Amino acid sequence: MAGHSKWANIQHRKGRQDEKRGKIWTRIVREITVAARAGGGDLSANPRLRLAVEKAKAANMPADRVKYNIDKATGNQEGVHYEEIRYEGYGIGGAAIMVDTMTDNRVRTVAEMRFAFSKNGGNMGTEGSVAFQFKHVGQFIFAPGTSEDKVMEVALEAGAEDVITDDDGAIEVLTAYADFEAVKNALEAASLKPEVAEVTMRPENTIELTGDDAIKMQKLLDVLEDLDDMQAVYHNANISL
């Protein structure tokens, strides 16, 4: 199945993440804390915690810091209580945006979110206003030049729902949330290393933004991603800068 080009957007996002490694660690710690509190500190029995620890490893977080935060979340130590809140809204050209946050101060977070949207050409929506445009999936993306036949054979055999070849040659594998780990393990066993391996909210359809609209949309996304309480930003814009 063919799909639109998204490789440039992925590379841009990875570059932004490399610039903000300190903030990434903070977000991973929050995710570890919430996952461990909700499902316990046993990695084998807590898929969400396993995924958070994988993110920590990918971000080169020291193992002792990971263990400390799991122990802190599941023990009797005093810690900050975080709640998860998803905000929805619209960006440039009506692009759909969802922002997942973890916060210890709901009032502060919603104020910062509303300001970020309104100051940068977007506007906040109500709960459910754009969520229907996204699907909760496991996603793997391989760089252009990867063997499509090999990826397809391994992924589909392991239970993947779809394999999409983008216009620029990047290969995207989609799975149900529950099958993410099984497909991930199968790909690794076949020595297939994706550039992106994550559980995400994937847009069902995308809109194309170019020129000034693309620049404005990217600025809005950058501002949202810089918010302290932000965990993830999802959108349906295909940005050509």
ABEGO torsion letter per residue (X at the ends): XBBBBAAAAAAAAAAAAAAAAAAAAAAAAAAAAAAAAAAEABAAABAAAAAAAAAAAAAGBBAAAAAAAAAAAABABBBBBBBBBBBBBBBBGGBBBBBBBBBABAAAAAAAAAAAAAAAGBBBBBBGAAAAABBBBBBBBBBBGBBAAAAAAAAAAAGBABBBBBAAGBBBBBBBAAAAAAAAAAAAAAGBBBABBBBBBBBABBBBBBEAAAAAAAAAAAAAAABAABABBBBABBBBX
